């Protein structure tokens, strides 16, 4: 099983908690992050704080969504939606502003194509991502990164605060096995219709994810229907603190889902039943 740590606890200014993907800086994978835009604000202590939004091809893009749908979710405080913006948040560091004064800065990396095609042209996406980035910084780095979310400014003539862009660290994941079941009564009762795709195009398999309680759930279970898969060795399952990624070595199935919970990675179990072509996954929710 491969891991992808993530979490978010600080509320959105509207009260809506659409969670983002935050990666801990604990691995050796280093990537150069071209600058995108620079946001100026202040932290709780009144110190200047600059957020450098950078771009990386190695970070996956969010699931496609329209401005209208995002605005609806925010206005209706739709807590059930699983939409997220994958991002990697670096630690704040001491920097100097243009006048040489002491300040703090932090890099936040997003998918390069999504940044160019969706965020830059849209004030809705830009505002939302900046808010979520502040949310993640607050969650990961505490009081020094508790930022003013009402009085921030995007710098017009500066895309990056700092003399040199440091390499960005991206979390790697390690895999584990999947148990093989000879008999199973597992069934998928709520599935989306999938049209046949050419072999060289990735296809999202049909799946169902459930929590064990409407309020304060403690466990998630998932069933994924994988027609044509008959061997556990053909399945690659990766689980992060709030992410599930599934791919195949034989079929072009691919599933990449961000979940609105902090998952207990040590509790993950998965079993595949070749008679029904169903992969069953269970994982506890951190409380």
Secondary structure, DSSP 4 states (H G I P E B T S, - for coil): -B-------SPPTTS-----B---S-SS-EE--EEEEEEEEEBTTS-EEEEEEEEETTSPPPPP--HHHHHHHHHTT-TT-----B-EEPPPEEEE-TTS-EEEEEEEEEEHHHIIIIITT-HHHHHHHHHHHHHHHHHHHGGGG-B-SSS-EE-SS-S--SSSPPPEE---------EEES-------S--------TTS-BPPEEEEEES-SSS--EEEEEEE-TT---GGGEEEEE-SSEEEEEESSS-BEEEEE-SS-B-GGG-EEEEETTTTEEEEEEEBP-
